[in-house]
Amino acid sequence: MIVFDDREEFSESGRAKAMEMAADPEVRQLDRDITAASDRHGYSYMWEWLGLPIIQMPTDVVLAQEIIWRTKPDVIIETGVARGGSVLFYSSMMRLLGRGSVVAIDIEIRPHNREAIESHEFADRVTLIEGSSVDPMVLGQVDEIVAGKERVMVVLDSDHTHEHVLDELRAYTKYVTPGQFMIVADTVVEDIPVQDHRPRRWGPGNNPKTAVHQYLQENPGVYDVDEFCNSKLLMSSSRGGYLQKR
Ligand SMILES: C[S@@+](CC[C@H](N)C(=O)[O-])C[C@H]1O[C@@H](n2cnc3c(N)ncnc32)[C@H](O)[C@@H]1O
C-alpha cells in the first residue's frame, strides 16, 4: 500500500485555517467576550506548571512550547517571575532540549517563591536576578550571562505599563538573536475593558500592545510580527506580542 506523506499539506492547511479564523469577526468577538468574562474570574491565575503557579493563559504556554522546540534557544531571558511557574516551564523545556539555560528577573522575589523555585528539581538551569528589569546593574548581569550565546530568546512579562515595556523593548532587543523570538506578554490589556475588579497602573491605551506598536513604528525591520502564531491564538494574554527577530 502506498501511503501519501501529507505532513506538509497538513501544516499548510493549519496555517491557512488560522489566517481565516483570525479574519472571522464572529470568532474575534467571541474571543474578546470569553477572554474579558473569564478575566473577571482570574482565569490566568488558575494554572500550574510542574507544581508552581504559572500566571498565563494555557494557549500561550502551548505556543511558547512550539516556538522553543522550533527555535532551540541557548538562553531564555524572562522579566517577571512572580510565583515561578513560567521559569520552571522554560527550564523544563530546556531540559527536554538537553541544553540551554534561563535567566529570570523580578523586582521582588519573595523568599518563599525563591525557595520554591530554587529547590525544584527542574531549577538546575535557572539564574534568578532580583531588581528592576531596566536597572543598569541588572542589565549588566544579563550581559555577562548571555555573552557569546548564539540563540537568545526574551519574554517580557513584568510591569505592563506602556513606558516600562517600551523601555524593556529598547533594552532587551539587543539580546534577541536573529530568528529568535521576543514575546511581549499581556497585550490583551488593549483589547478588553478596564480591569476594575483588579486595579492596575495599565489599561487600554497604556499597555504592552501600545508599547509594541510604538517600538515597531520607531524600529521598522527589526522584528516580524509572526502572523501564524498571532492568528491561531484564542483566549490569549499575548496575541500580537509574538515578534521574531529578522
Ligand atoms: C505577571 S507577573 C509575572 C508572571 C510570570 N511570568 C508567570 O508566567 O507566572 C509580573 C511580575 O513582574 C514583576 N515586576 C513588576 N515590575 C517589575 C520591574 N520593574 N522589573 C522586574 N519585574 C517587575 C512583579 O513583581 C511580578 O512578579
The ligand as a MOL file (V3000), in Angstrom:
LIG
                    3D

  0  0  0     0  0            999 V3000
M  V30 BEGIN CTAB
M  V30 COUNTS 27 29 0 0 0
M  V30 BEGIN ATOM
M  V30 1 C 2.5410 38.9730 35.5070 0
M  V30 2 S 3.6840 38.6890 36.7840 0 CHG=1
M  V30 3 C 4.7710 37.5070 36.0150 0
M  V30 4 C 4.1150 36.1870 35.7560 0
M  V30 5 C 5.0590 35.0630 35.4180 0
M  V30 6 N 5.8700 35.3720 34.2560 0
M  V30 7 C 4.2650 33.8120 35.1690 0
M  V30 8 O 4.0240 33.4960 33.9730 0
M  V30 9 O 3.8780 33.1560 36.1250 0 CHG=-1
M  V30 10 C 4.5790 40.1630 36.8330 0
M  V30 11 C 5.7960 40.2100 37.7320 0
M  V30 12 O 6.5770 41.3390 37.3320 0
M  V30 13 C 7.2400 41.8580 38.4590 0
M  V30 14 N 7.6650 43.2330 38.1760 0
M  V30 15 C 6.9530 44.3820 38.2790 0
M  V30 16 N 7.6990 45.4400 37.9440 0
M  V30 17 C 8.9150 44.9560 37.5950 0
M  V30 18 C 10.1360 45.5360 37.1420 0
M  V30 19 N 10.2660 46.8710 37.0010 0
M  V30 20 N 11.1830 44.7270 36.8810 0
M  V30 21 C 11.0860 43.4080 37.0430 0
M  V30 22 N 9.9660 42.7970 37.4830 0
M  V30 23 C 8.8970 43.5450 37.7490 0
M  V30 24 C 6.2260 41.7010 39.5760 0
M  V30 25 O 6.9090 41.6890 40.8240 0
M  V30 26 C 5.5350 40.3860 39.2140 0
M  V30 27 O 6.0950 39.3190 39.9190 0
M  V30 END ATOM
M  V30 BEGIN BOND
M  V30 1 1 1 2
M  V30 2 1 2 3
M  V30 3 1 2 10
M  V30 4 1 3 4
M  V30 5 1 4 5
M  V30 6 1 5 6
M  V30 7 1 5 7
M  V30 8 2 7 8
M  V30 9 1 7 9
M  V30 10 1 10 11
M  V30 11 1 11 12
M  V30 12 1 11 26
M  V30 13 1 12 13
M  V30 14 1 13 14
M  V30 15 1 13 24
M  V30 16 1 14 15
M  V30 17 1 14 23
M  V30 18 2 15 16
M  V30 19 1 16 17
M  V30 20 1 17 18
M  V30 21 2 17 23
M  V30 22 1 18 19
M  V30 23 2 18 20
M  V30 24 1 20 21
M  V30 25 2 21 22
M  V30 26 1 22 23
M  V30 27 1 24 25
M  V30 28 1 24 26
M  V30 29 1 26 27
M  V30 END BOND
M  V30 END CTAB
M  END
